[in-house]
Amino acid sequence: MSLCSDDFVVATTAEEAVDRLAALHQQATSALSQALKRYLKERVKPDAAQHCLFRYPELRLTYLCQGEVPTTVRAYAKVQVPG
């Protein structure tokens, strides 16, 4: 079991997802900055709980195709099938 587990939050709109990611990014960068300042000043390494604060969030994309699957020529991040 991971010490860093959070409940997954479902965003129903792109705007909501971006706002959530921005908030998580702000939290992570702030925690990392504070931990780095503390280490440089006091030589105290961050503990496991602090490490959990500066990490990448998990992002899941669910694609619900309406009708026929559109064709595309792009290769990067191509969503080929619903799911």
C-alpha positions as CSV (number, residue, x, y, z in Angstrom):
1,M,0.0,0.0,0.0
2,S,1.3,3.4,-0.9
3,L,1.7,6.2,1.7
4,C,0.8,8.7,-1.0
5,S,-2.6,7.3,-2.1
6,D,-5.4,9.9,-2.6
7,D,-8.9,9.3,-3.7
8,F,-9.3,9.7,-7.4
9,V,-11.3,12.8,-8.3
10,V,-13.5,12.7,-11.4
11,A,-13.7,15.9,-13.4
12,T,-16.7,16.1,-15.7
13,T,-15.4,19.0,-17.8
14,A,-12.1,19.9,-19.3
15,E,-12.1,23.2,-17.4
16,E,-12.7,21.4,-14.1
17,A,-9.8,19.0,-14.9
18,V,-7.4,21.9,-15.7
19,D,-8.4,23.7,-12.6
20,R,-7.8,20.6,-10.5
21,L,-4.4,20.0,-12.1
22,A,-3.4,23.6,-11.6
23,A,-4.3,23.4,-7.9
24,L,-2.3,20.1,-7.5
25,H,0.6,21.7,-9.4
26,Q,0.5,24.7,-7.1
27,Q,0.4,22.5,-4.0
28,A,3.3,20.3,-5.3
29,T,5.6,23.2,-6.2
30,S,4.9,25.0,-3.0
31,A,5.7,21.9,-0.9
32,L,8.8,21.2,-2.9
33,S,10.0,24.8,-2.6
34,Q,9.4,24.8,1.2
35,A,11.2,21.4,1.6
36,L,14.2,22.6,-0.5
37,K,14.5,25.9,1.6
38,R,14.3,23.9,4.8
39,Y,17.0,21.5,3.6
40,L,19.3,24.2,2.5
41,K,18.8,26.1,5.8
42,E,18.7,23.3,8.3
43,R,19.9,20.2,6.4
44,V,16.6,18.4,7.3
45,K,15.5,16.0,4.5
46,P,11.8,15.7,3.8
47,D,10.0,12.7,5.3
48,A,7.8,10.3,3.4
49,A,4.6,12.4,4.0
50,Q,6.3,15.5,2.6
51,H,7.6,13.5,-0.4
52,C,3.9,12.7,-1.2
53,L,3.1,16.4,-1.6
54,F,5.5,16.9,-4.5
55,R,4.6,14.3,-7.0
56,Y,2.8,14.1,-10.4
57,P,-1.0,13.6,-10.2
58,E,-2.6,10.8,-12.1
59,L,-4.5,11.9,-15.1
60,R,-7.0,9.5,-16.8
61,L,-8.8,10.3,-20.0
62,T,-12.1,8.5,-20.9
63,Y,-13.1,8.9,-24.5
64,L,-16.8,8.3,-25.3
65,C,-17.1,8.2,-29.0
66,Q,-20.5,9.4,-30.4
67,G,-21.0,7.4,-33.6
68,E,-18.3,6.4,-36.0
69,V,-14.7,6.6,-34.8
70,P,-13.0,9.6,-36.6
71,T,-9.8,8.9,-38.5
72,T,-6.8,11.0,-37.7
73,V,-3.2,11.1,-39.0
74,R,-1.6,12.3,-35.8
75,A,0.5,9.6,-34.0
76,Y,1.1,11.2,-30.6
77,A,-1.7,10.8,-28.0
78,K,-4.0,9.2,-30.6
79,V,-7.2,7.9,-29.1
80,Q,-8.1,5.0,-31.4
81,V,-11.0,3.3,-29.6
82,P,-13.5,4.3,-27.0
83,G,-12.7,3.3,-23.4
